[in-house]
Amino acid sequence: MPEEVPPAGVEPGPVEAEPLREAPPEEAPPAPGPVEAVEEEAPAPAPLPAEEELPAAPAEPAVEAAPPVSEEAPEVAPPLSLFDRMRAGLSKTRTSLVKRIDALLSAGGGVDDEMLEELEEILITADFGMKTTQDLVQALEKGLARSDGSDPGALRDLLKEEIRKRLRLEAEDLDTASASPFVVMVVGVNGVGKTTTIGKLAYQFAGQGKKVVLGAGDTFRAAAADQLGIWAERAGVELVRHAEGADPAAVAFDAAKAATARGADVLILDTAGRLHTKVNLMEEMKKIHRVLGREIPGAPHEVLLVLDSTTGQNALVQARNFKETVKVSGVALTKLDGTAKGGMVVAIGNELDLPVRFVGIGEGIEDLRPFDPDMFVDALFEKD
């Protein structure tokens, strides 16, 4: 039994089992088998011919058909020229005035007293006013006497030129470079679009590279300064304001000081809406006028009266009273695109000898345009 121990302890058996360790190397070769299988599958991308067929698919032509649609897209909303915008803004006045005149002249027959009476009625309903209408009719009669009075077309041309004459006033242009800062004092009754007009003016001047300061002189209307502040931010200009209820003349004083100290090119001062029938309020306007003149020589260099075109002859009354009180030097007409009474533009020039500086022909920030008498008349009388 003890002799059997050594044989039992002979562990060479496990040593012989080392071939088992070599077995893995022998089995290792099969492992590359899958690699070869991968190599065999690699040719599978040979379906490339199938991919080559994709270009031939009808999808490509469909993509090429799309460009014509995108090319036509810009034509949907072509930009309007200034003349077209003016013409569009005067559409209601053109319908109430020029189209009726053309219908009258095309009715047949020569120019006679009856036709002139009907023309006079058309001019009055378009808010030319009685005085301006009579002046125009008298000028037409004289002009027809010197030409072929039987030609209705000649009457139309004469009327067009007489209106043009009354809009070409011998007033100096608005020259903001004539003073530094150039001070514009804006006046008008409540509700005419005064604050909006100031914002659009500031935007225009800033777009010309001018440094602009706004003065929030309307301290009585609730949130008026806040509204002007929004416009100042949109236009990228500075604003001088006081607390609500402050003295407007004090705002004018501080605005003048700030504009001078900051080297501003233009100072535009808002003022509270005044009823032209309130004497005490109009007297306060004179005080603001004096304060500006004391701080900046010659200021205000322009007193711009804002009028609502839709009010017709009432706007003419306002203009007359403001002119007597604060020496109005120019007019800005708002909402011209919303009225059929554009004749009051001619009445302001004819009766008050005031130049129309700006006209509002839309609600956009760029729709307050410098007034061009020739463009106005051409757009008004252009035939459809």
Phi, psi and chi 1 to 4 in degrees:
 res  aa     phi    psi   chi1   chi2   chi3   chi4
   1 MET       -  -46.4  -62.0  -68.1  -68.1      -
   2 PRO   -63.5  -28.9  -13.0   19.2      -      -
   3 GLU   -71.3  -17.1  -68.8  178.5   -0.1      -
   4 GLU   -82.2  -13.6  -66.2  175.7   -2.0      -
   5 VAL   -64.1  -46.6  172.9      -      -      -
   6 PRO   -57.4  -46.1  -21.5   28.7      -      -
   7 PRO   -60.6  -37.8  -14.4   18.9      -      -
   8 ALA   -67.3  -31.3      -      -      -      -
   9 GLY   -82.3   -5.3      -      -      -      -
  10 VAL   -66.0  115.7  177.1      -      -      -
  11 GLU  -101.3   13.7  -60.8  -72.6  -27.5      -
  12 PRO   -61.5  -18.1    6.0   -7.7      -      -
  13 GLY   -52.7  -47.7      -      -      -      -
  14 PRO   -63.7  -33.4  -21.1   25.1      -      -
  15 VAL   -62.2  -42.0  174.3      -      -      -
  16 GLU   -65.3  -23.7  -68.9  177.1    1.5      -
  17 ALA   -71.5   -5.8      -      -      -      -
  18 GLU   -58.2  -26.9  -73.5 -167.9    2.5      -
  19 PRO   -56.2  -26.4  -25.1   27.6      -      -
  20 LEU   -62.9  -32.0  -64.9  174.5      -      -
  21 ARG   -71.7  -27.7  -65.5  178.5 -173.5  172.8
  22 GLU   -78.1  -15.5  -65.6  175.4    1.1      -
  23 ALA   -57.9  -43.0      -      -      -      -
  24 PRO   -56.2  -44.3  -23.0   26.5      -      -
  25 PRO   -59.0  -35.0  -14.8   17.6      -      -
  26 GLU   -70.2  -33.9  -70.8  178.1    3.9      -
  27 GLU   -79.3  -17.5  -67.2  175.7    1.8      -
  28 ALA   -58.8  -39.5      -      -      -      -
  29 PRO   -52.7  -39.2  -23.1   27.2      -      -
  30 PRO   -58.6  -27.9  -19.1   23.0      -      -
  31 ALA   -56.9  -42.2      -      -      -      -
  32 PRO   -61.8  -15.1   -8.2    9.1      -      -
  33 GLY   -52.4  -48.5      -      -      -      -
  34 PRO   -59.2  -34.5  -20.4   23.6      -      -
  35 VAL   -61.2  -41.9  175.4      -      -      -
  36 GLU   -64.9  -34.8  -68.3  177.3    3.6      -
  37 ALA   -62.9  -36.9      -      -      -      -
  38 VAL   -64.6  -40.1  171.9      -      -      -
  39 GLU   -65.9  -31.6  -69.6  176.8   -0.1      -
  40 GLU   -71.9  -32.6  -69.5  177.4    5.8      -
  41 GLU   -78.5  -21.5  -69.1  176.5    3.7      -
  42 ALA   -54.1  -38.6      -      -      -      -
  43 PRO   -60.4  -16.1  -18.0   23.2      -      -
  44 ALA   -49.5  -34.9      -      -      -      -
  45 PRO   -57.2   -6.6  -23.3   25.3      -      -
  46 ALA   -54.7  -17.0      -      -      -      -
  47 PRO   -59.4    8.3  -21.3   19.7      -      -
  48 LEU   -51.6  -35.0  -71.1  174.9      -      -
  49 PRO   -55.5  -37.2  -15.5   15.1      -      -
  50 ALA   -63.3  -36.9      -      -      -      -
  51 GLU   -68.0  -29.5  -68.1  179.2    3.7      -
  52 GLU   -68.2  -21.9  -67.9  174.7   -0.2      -
  53 GLU   -75.9  -22.0  -66.0  176.4    1.7      -
  54 LEU   -59.0  -44.2  -67.1  177.3      -      -
  55 PRO   -56.9  -28.3  -22.5   30.0      -      -
  56 ALA   -78.0   -9.1      -      -      -      -
  57 ALA   -65.2  152.7      -      -      -      -
  58 PRO   -68.1   -4.9   20.8  -30.0      -      -
  59 ALA   -62.8  -38.2      -      -      -      -
  60 GLU   -61.6  -48.6  -70.5  -68.0  -24.8      -
  61 PRO   -58.3  -32.9  -22.9   29.0      -      -
  62 ALA   -64.6  -37.0      -      -      -      -
  63 VAL   -67.3  -36.1  173.9      -      -      -
  64 GLU   -71.4  -21.7  -68.2  178.4   -0.3      -
  65 ALA   -78.1  -19.1      -      -      -      -
  66 ALA   -68.8  -39.4      -      -      -      -
  67 PRO   -49.1  -39.8  -26.0   29.5      -      -
  68 PRO   -56.2  -33.1  -25.7   31.3      -      -
  69 VAL   -67.2  -44.2  177.0      -      -      -
  70 SER   -69.1  -29.0   61.0      -      -      -
  71 GLU   -69.3  -29.8  -72.8  175.7    2.1      -
  72 GLU   -83.6  -17.1  -66.3  177.5    1.1      -
  73 ALA   -55.9  -45.8      -      -      -      -
  74 PRO   -60.2  -23.2  -20.5   30.4      -      -
  75 GLU   -76.7   -9.7  -62.7  180.0    4.2      -
  76 VAL   -66.8  -40.2  174.4      -      -      -
  77 ALA  -128.5   73.9      -      -      -      -
  78 PRO   -68.1  143.6   24.9  -32.5      -      -
  79 PRO   -66.3  139.0   23.2  -31.9      -      -
  80 LEU   -88.6  140.3  -67.2  177.1      -      -
  81 SER   -75.0  166.7   65.8      -      -      -
  82 LEU   -60.8  -38.1  178.7   55.1      -      -
  83 PHE   -63.9  -42.8  178.7   82.9      -      -
  84 ASP   -64.5  -37.4  -70.3  -26.2      -      -
  85 ARG   -68.3  -38.4  -66.9  169.3   75.0  177.3
  86 MET   -64.7  -43.0  175.7   69.1   76.7      -
  87 ARG   -62.5  -41.8 -174.0  178.7 -178.6  -79.8
  88 ALA   -66.1  -37.9      -      -      -      -
  89 GLY   -67.7  -24.1      -      -      -      -
  90 LEU   -98.7   12.0  -67.5  171.7      -      -
  91 SER   -59.4  -40.6   59.5      -      -      -
  92 LYS   -69.3  -41.5  -68.3 -175.2  178.4 -179.2
  93 THR   -66.7  -39.0  -62.6      -      -      -
  94 ARG   -62.8  -37.7 -172.0  167.0   55.6 -106.5
  95 THR   -66.9  -42.2  -61.3      -      -      -
  96 SER   -79.1  -18.7   67.6      -      -      -
  97 LEU  -113.5  -70.3  175.5   65.7      -      -
  98 VAL   -68.4  -42.1  179.5      -      -      -
  99 LYS   -64.4  -35.6  -72.7 -172.6  177.2 -179.9
 100 ARG   -70.0  -37.4  -68.4  178.1   62.9 -167.9
 101 ILE   -65.2  -44.2  -68.6  175.1      -      -
 102 ASP   -62.9  -37.5  -71.7  -18.6      -      -
 103 ALA   -65.7  -38.3      -      -      -      -
 104 LEU   -65.9  -44.1  172.9   64.5      -      -
 105 LEU   -72.4  -26.4  -60.9  179.9      -      -
 106 SER   -88.4    1.6   62.4      -      -      -
 107 ALA   -70.7  -13.0      -      -      -      -
 108 GLY   102.2  159.8      -      -      -      -
 109 GLY    85.9  170.4      -      -      -      -
 110 GLY   -89.8 -179.8      -      -      -      -
 111 VAL   -80.8  123.1  178.8      -      -      -
 112 ASP  -135.8 -176.8   52.3   19.8      -      -
 113 ASP   -61.2  -37.2  -68.4  -19.9      -      -
 114 GLU   -63.9  -41.7 -176.9  178.3   -7.7      -
 115 MET   -65.2  -39.8  178.3  177.7  -74.8      -
 116 LEU   -66.0  -35.1  -70.1  175.3      -      -
 117 GLU   -66.0  -41.2  -73.7  179.8    7.5      -
 118 GLU   -66.6  -37.7  -68.7 -173.7   40.1      -
 119 LEU   -64.0  -39.9  175.2   61.2      -      -
 120 GLU   -60.4  -41.0 -174.5  174.5   -8.4      -
 121 GLU   -64.7  -40.4 -179.4 -178.4  -13.1      -
 122 ILE   -62.7  -42.7  -67.1  172.6      -      -
 123 LEU   -65.2  -38.8  -66.3  174.5      -      -
 124 ILE   -67.2  -42.5  -69.5  174.8      -      -
 125 THR   -67.8  -21.8   55.5      -      -      -
 126 ALA   -88.6   11.1      -      -      -      -
 127 ASP    66.7   38.1 -107.6   -8.3      -      -
 128 PHE   -74.5  -20.7  -82.0   75.2      -      -
 129 GLY    87.1  156.0      -      -      -      -
 130 MET   -65.2  -47.7 -176.9   59.7   71.0      -
 131 LYS   -63.2  -48.1 -176.9 -179.8 -174.8  -53.8
 132 THR   -64.4  -38.8  -59.1      -      -      -
 133 THR   -62.0  -45.6  -62.8      -      -      -
 134 GLN   -64.1  -39.9  -69.1  176.1  -15.2      -
 135 ASP   -61.5  -42.0  -70.5  -13.9      -      -
 136 LEU   -66.2  -44.4  -76.3  171.0      -      -
 137 VAL   -64.4  -41.2  171.3      -      -      -
 138 GLN   -63.1  -41.1  -69.4  175.0    4.1      -
 139 ALA   -64.5  -36.5      -      -      -      -
 140 LEU   -66.3  -42.2  -69.2  175.1      -      -
 141 GLU   -61.7  -41.7  -70.5  174.8  -20.4      -
 142 LYS   -67.2  -41.6  -68.0  179.6 -179.8  177.8
 143 GLY   -65.7  -39.5      -      -      -      -
 144 LEU   -67.9  -31.7  -69.0  171.2      -      -
 145 ALA   -66.4  -26.4      -      -      -      -
 146 ARG   -90.4   -8.0  -65.2 -168.2  -61.5  -93.1
 147 SER  -129.6 -162.2   61.4      -      -      -
 148 ASP   -81.0   96.8 -176.7    5.1      -      -
 149 GLY   -69.1   -6.9      -      -      -      -
 150 SER   -90.2   -4.9   62.0      -      -      -
 151 ASP   -95.2  110.8 -178.6   11.2      -      -
 152 PRO   -61.4  -32.1  -23.9   34.4      -      -
 153 GLY   -63.3  -35.3      -      -      -      -
 154 ALA   -66.0  -34.5      -      -      -      -
 155 LEU   -64.5  -41.5  176.3   61.7      -      -
 156 ARG   -62.9  -44.3 -172.0 -176.4 -165.4  -83.4
 157 ASP   -65.7  -39.0  -66.9  -22.1      -      -
 158 LEU   -64.9  -42.3  -83.4  172.2      -      -
 159 LEU   -62.7  -42.0  176.3   61.5      -      -
 160 LYS   -60.1  -43.7 -177.1  176.7  177.3  179.4
 161 GLU   -72.2  -34.4  -70.7  -51.5  -50.3      -
 162 GLU   -67.8  -36.7  -72.0  -62.6  -30.1      -
 163 ILE   -66.9  -41.4  -70.4  176.1      -      -
 164 ARG   -60.1  -41.5 -162.0 -170.9  -57.0  -89.1
 165 LYS   -59.9  -39.5  -73.4  178.9 -175.8  177.6
 166 ARG   -75.5  -12.5  -76.6  156.8  178.4   76.6
 167 LEU   -99.1  -17.4  -67.2  173.6      -      -
 168 ARG   -89.9   76.6  -74.0  176.7  175.7  168.0
 169 LEU   -81.9  152.1  -60.9  175.2      -      -
 170 GLU   -85.1   48.5  -63.8  -60.2  -33.1      -
 171 ALA   -97.9  150.8      -      -      -      -
 172 GLU   -69.4  145.2  -66.1 -177.0    2.5      -
 173 ASP   -69.3  158.5  -66.0  -27.5      -      -
 174 LEU   -74.3  102.5 -166.7   62.6      -      -
 175 ASP  -108.5   96.0 -177.4   11.5      -      -
 176 THR   -70.7  -14.8   57.3      -      -      -
 177 ALA   -84.5   -4.2      -      -      -      -
 178 SER   -76.8  -13.4   61.2      -      -      -
 179 ALA  -149.7  156.2      -      -      -      -
 180 SER  -139.6  108.0 -177.3      -      -      -
 181 PRO   -80.3  152.7   30.2  -35.7      -      -
 182 PHE   -84.7  122.5 -173.7   89.0      -      -
 183 VAL  -103.0  124.6 -178.5      -      -      -
 184 VAL  -113.5  116.8 -179.1      -      -      -
 185 MET   -99.4  121.7  178.3  177.7  170.5      -
 186 VAL  -105.1  126.0 -176.7      -      -      -
 187 VAL  -127.5  166.0  -59.3      -      -      -
 188 GLY   153.4  163.8      -      -      -      -
 189 VAL   -78.7  168.4  -57.8      -      -      -
 190 ASN   -64.5  142.4  -76.1  -39.9      -      -
 191 GLY    87.9    3.6      -      -      -      -
 192 VAL   -89.1   -8.0  -63.5      -      -      -
 193 GLY    97.0   31.0      -      -      -      -
 194 LYS   -66.8  -50.3 -171.4  158.0   45.6   62.8
 195 THR   -64.0  -40.6  -55.3      -      -      -
 196 THR   -62.7  -40.8  -59.1      -      -      -
 197 THR   -62.0  -41.5  -62.2      -      -      -
 198 ILE   -61.9  -44.0  -67.9  172.4      -      -
 199 GLY   -60.8  -42.0      -      -      -      -
 200 LYS   -70.2  -35.8  -67.7  179.7  178.6 -179.4
 201 LEU   -64.5  -44.5  -84.2  178.8      -      -
 202 ALA   -59.4  -40.0      -      -      -      -
 203 TYR   -62.9  -42.1  177.3   82.2      -      -
 204 GLN   -64.7  -48.4  -75.4 -170.4   21.5      -
 205 PHE   -64.0  -41.9  -70.0  141.4      -      -
 206 ALA   -63.4  -36.2      -      -      -      -
 207 GLY   -66.7  -20.6      -      -      -      -
 208 GLN   -88.3    5.2  -63.0  168.0    7.8      -
 209 GLY    86.7   11.6      -      -      -      -
 210 LYS   -89.0  146.1  -65.8 -180.0  173.0   60.6
 211 LYS   -87.3  124.2 -175.0  171.7 -176.3  178.6
 212 VAL  -120.7  138.8 -177.7      -      -      -
 213 VAL  -122.8  134.3  172.1      -      -      -
 214 LEU  -106.0  142.1  -57.8 -176.6      -      -
 215 GLY  -114.3  121.6      -      -      -      -
 216 ALA   -86.3   75.5      -      -      -      -
 217 GLY   -80.7   -5.9      -      -      -      -
 218 ASP   -88.2   89.0 -174.2   -7.0      -      -
 219 THR   -98.0    2.5   58.7      -      -      -
 220 PHE   -99.5  -39.3  -67.8  110.5      -      -
 221 ARG   -74.4  132.0 -176.2  169.4   63.2   87.2
 222 ALA   -58.9  131.1      -      -      -      -
 223 ALA    64.7   14.0      -      -      -      -
 224 ALA   -63.1  -42.3      -      -      -      -
 225 ALA   -67.0  -36.1      -      -      -      -
 226 ASP   -64.1  -41.7  -66.8  -25.4      -      -
 227 GLN   -63.4  -42.9 -177.9 -175.5   -0.7      -
 228 LEU   -66.7  -32.6 -169.4   61.5      -      -
 229 GLY   -63.5  -36.5      -      -      -      -
 230 ILE   -63.8  -43.0  -66.3  172.2      -      -
 231 TRP   -66.1  -38.7  -83.8  106.3      -      -
 232 ALA   -62.0  -39.9      -      -      -      -
 233 GLU   -66.7  -42.2 -174.5  175.5   -9.8      -
 234 ARG   -63.7  -38.7  -70.0 -179.2   67.5 -173.9
 235 ALA   -84.2  -12.4      -      -      -      -
 236 GLY    72.6   39.2      -      -      -      -
 237 VAL  -123.1  169.7  -58.5      -      -      -
 238 GLU   -89.6  155.6  -60.5 -179.7   48.0      -
 239 LEU  -131.5  134.3  174.5   68.9      -      -
 240 VAL  -111.4  124.8  175.6      -      -      -
 241 ARG  -143.1  158.9   59.9  179.3  -65.8 -179.9
 242 HIS  -120.3  179.5  -76.9 -166.2      -      -
 243 ALA   -69.3  156.3      -      -      -      -
 244 GLU   -60.4  135.1 -172.3  173.9  -40.6      -
 245 GLY    91.3    0.3      -      -      -      -
 246 ALA   -70.5  167.7      -      -      -      -
 247 ASP   -71.5  120.4 -178.2    3.7      -      -
 248 PRO   -58.5  -33.5  -22.3   33.1      -      -
 249 ALA   -66.3  -32.6      -      -      -      -
 250 ALA   -67.8  -37.4      -      -      -      -
 251 VAL   -64.4  -41.5  177.6      -      -      -
 252 ALA   -62.0  -39.8      -      -      -      -
 253 PHE   -63.2  -50.5  175.3   84.0      -      -
 254 ASP   -66.5  -36.8  -74.7  -12.0      -      -
 255 ALA   -65.1  -39.5      -      -      -      -
 256 ALA   -65.9  -42.2      -      -      -      -
 257 LYS   -63.0  -45.4  -72.8  -70.1 -172.0 -176.4
 258 ALA   -65.1  -42.8      -      -      -      -
 259 ALA   -63.2  -38.1      -      -      -      -
 260 THR   -69.8  -44.6  -58.2      -      -      -
 261 ALA   -66.6  -33.5      -      -      -      -
 262 ARG   -91.3    3.0  -61.9  170.4 -170.7  175.5
 263 GLY    66.5   37.4      -      -      -      -
 264 ALA   -71.8  149.3      -      -      -      -
 265 ASP   -85.7  -35.2  -61.3  -56.9      -      -
 266 VAL  -137.1  134.4 -180.0      -      -      -
 267 LEU  -116.3  122.9  167.0   62.9      -      -
 268 ILE  -113.7  119.0  -53.1  176.3      -      -
 269 LEU  -106.5  120.5 -178.8   68.8      -      -
 270 ASP   -79.7  151.2 -171.0   12.3      -      -
 271 THR  -134.3  158.1   59.2      -      -      -
 272 ALA   -66.3  147.3      -      -      -      -
 273 GLY   -62.8  128.6      -      -      -      -
 274 ARG  -116.1  133.6  -51.4  -64.5 -169.4 -163.2
 275 LEU   -77.9  127.4  -69.1  173.6      -      -
 276 HIS   -66.3   -9.1   52.4  -78.1      -      -
 277 THR   -92.0   -9.0   54.8      -      -      -
 278 LYS   -93.4  105.3  -60.0  -65.6 -177.1 -179.0
 279 VAL   -64.6  -41.4  177.3      -      -      -
 280 ASN   -65.2  -37.0   58.1  -34.4      -      -
 281 LEU   -70.4  -36.4  -65.8  179.1      -      -
 282 MET   -68.2  -31.1  -63.3  -61.5  -87.6      -
 283 GLU   -66.8  -36.6  -73.1  -62.0  -39.8      -
 284 GLU   -64.9  -33.5 -171.6  174.1   71.3      -
 285 MET   -61.9  -37.1 -166.9   79.7   69.2      -
 286 LYS   -63.9  -36.0  -66.8 -179.9 -178.8  178.3
 287 LYS   -63.6  -43.9  178.7 -178.5  177.0 -177.6
 288 ILE   -60.6  -41.3  -62.4  172.2      -      -
 289 HIS   -58.7  -43.8 -163.8  -74.3      -      -
 290 ARG   -67.9  -40.6  -69.9 -165.8  -59.4  -88.9
 291 VAL   -61.5  -44.5  168.3      -      -      -
 292 LEU   -62.4  -42.3  -70.6  172.8      -      -
 293 GLY   -65.7  -30.7      -      -      -      -
 294 ARG   -74.0  -33.9 -172.9  170.4   63.4 -119.1
 295 GLU   -86.8  -33.8  -63.2  -55.0  -44.0      -
 296 ILE  -129.7  116.7  -60.2  175.0      -      -
 297 PRO   -53.7  128.9  -25.3   34.6      -      -
 298 GLY    82.7   -5.8      -      -      -      -
 299 ALA   -78.8  150.7      -      -      -      -
 300 PRO   -74.3  138.1   27.6  -32.9      -      -
 301 HIS   -78.2  -20.8  -53.5   99.0      -      -
 302 GLU  -142.8  127.3  175.1   76.7    9.0      -
 303 VAL  -106.8  104.2  178.4      -      -      -
 304 LEU   -96.7  118.0 -172.2   67.5      -      -
 305 LEU   -93.9  123.6  172.9   62.4      -      -
 306 VAL   -95.7  126.3 -178.9      -      -      -
 307 LEU  -124.8  144.1  -63.5  173.5      -      -
 308 ASP   -88.4  115.2 -177.2  -16.8      -      -
 309 SER   -61.6  -27.3  -60.6      -      -      -
 310 THR   -72.5  -12.0   63.4      -      -      -
 311 THR   -85.5   -5.3   59.8      -      -      -
 312 GLY    59.8 -127.2      -      -      -      -
 313 GLN   -65.0  -24.0  -69.8  -61.7  -62.9      -
 314 ASN   -63.7  -33.4 -171.1   41.1      -      -
 315 ALA   -63.8  -34.8      -      -      -      -
 316 LEU   -65.9  -39.5 -166.4   64.4      -      -
 317 VAL   -63.8  -44.0  175.3      -      -      -
 318 GLN   -59.9  -45.5  -66.2  173.2   23.0      -
 319 ALA   -60.5  -40.4      -      -      -      -
 320 ARG   -64.0  -43.9 -175.1  175.0  -72.7  109.8
 321 ASN   -70.1  -41.8  -77.7  -84.8      -      -
 322 PHE   -66.3  -36.7  -86.6   99.2      -      -
 323 LYS   -62.7  -38.7 -176.5 -178.7  179.8 -176.4
 324 GLU   -70.7  -27.9  -66.4  172.4   -4.5      -
 325 THR   -89.4  -49.4  -55.8      -      -      -
 326 VAL  -123.2   21.2  -73.3      -      -      -
 327 LYS    54.0   57.7  -60.8  178.3 -179.0  177.8
 328 VAL   -56.3  135.1  173.2      -      -      -
 329 SER  -114.9   -9.9   51.7      -      -      -
 330 GLY  -162.6  164.2      -      -      -      -
 331 VAL  -127.8  141.3  173.6      -      -      -
 332 ALA  -117.0  121.5      -      -      -      -
 333 LEU  -101.0  120.4  -71.6  170.8      -      -
 334 THR  -100.0  161.6   63.7      -      -      -
 335 LYS    60.2   30.7  -50.2  174.2 -170.1  177.9
 336 LEU   -65.5  -26.1 -166.5   60.5      -      -
 337 ASP   -75.9  -11.2   57.9  -45.4      -      -
 338 GLY  -107.2   12.7      -      -      -      -
 339 THR  -128.9  152.5 -177.6      -      -      -
 340 ALA  -101.9    9.7      -      -      -      -
 341 LYS  -112.8   42.1  -59.0  179.7  177.2 -178.2
 342 GLY   -65.9   -8.6      -      -      -      -
 343 GLY   -62.2  -21.0      -      -      -      -
 344 MET   -66.3  -19.0   54.1   90.4   61.1      -
 345 VAL   -60.7  -42.9  179.3      -      -      -
 346 VAL   -71.0  -37.7 -175.1      -      -      -
 347 ALA   -63.9  -38.4      -      -      -      -
 348 ILE   -62.4  -42.4  -71.1  173.4      -      -
 349 GLY   -70.9  -39.9      -      -      -      -
 350 ASN   -73.6  -41.5 -173.6   67.4      -      -
 351 GLU   -94.3  -31.9  -63.9 -174.2   32.6      -
 352 LEU  -109.9   -7.7  -59.7  179.8      -      -
 353 ASP    56.1   39.1 -161.0   33.0      -      -
 354 LEU  -109.2  132.0  -79.2  175.3      -      -
 355 PRO   -77.1  140.5   29.3  -34.5      -      -
 356 VAL   -85.8  115.9  176.8      -      -      -
 357 ARG   -84.7  -45.1  -59.9  -71.3 -165.6 -167.1
 358 PHE  -138.0  151.0  -57.0   93.6      -      -
 359 VAL  -131.9  139.9  -71.0      -      -      -
 360 GLY   -95.8  118.5      -      -      -      -
 361 ILE  -118.9   22.5   53.6  175.7      -      -
 362 GLY   170.9  178.1      -      -      -      -
 363 GLU   -95.2  -10.5  -62.9  179.6   -1.0      -
 364 GLY   -69.3  160.0      -      -      -      -
 365 ILE   -65.0  -20.9 -165.0  170.1      -      -
 366 GLU  -100.1    7.8  -63.0 -179.2   -9.0      -
 367 ASP   -92.7    8.3  -73.1  -26.3      -      -
 368 LEU   -98.3  109.5 -177.4   74.4      -      -
 369 ARG  -114.8  145.3  -51.2  -59.1  -52.5 -179.1
 370 PRO   -57.1  137.5  -23.9   33.7      -      -
 371 PHE   -80.0  127.6 -177.9   66.9      -      -
 372 ASP  -117.0  106.6 -176.8  -23.8      -      -
 373 PRO   -55.4  -42.5  -23.6   33.8      -      -
 374 ASP   -65.8  -42.9  -66.7  -34.1      -      -
 375 MET   -65.6  -38.7 -178.7 -178.1  -67.5      -
 376 PHE   -59.7  -49.1  176.1   86.0      -      -
 377 VAL   -67.3  -43.1  174.5      -      -      -
 378 ASP   -63.1  -41.9  -69.7  -19.7      -      -
 379 ALA   -68.7  -33.5      -      -      -      -
 380 LEU   -70.8  -39.4 -176.8   62.0      -      -
 381 PHE   -96.9   -0.3  -81.8   84.4      -      -
 382 GLU   -65.3  134.0 -177.9 -178.9  -51.4      -
 383 LYS   -81.2  145.0  -66.2 -177.1  178.8  180.0
 384 ASP   -68.9      -  -65.8  -28.1      -      -
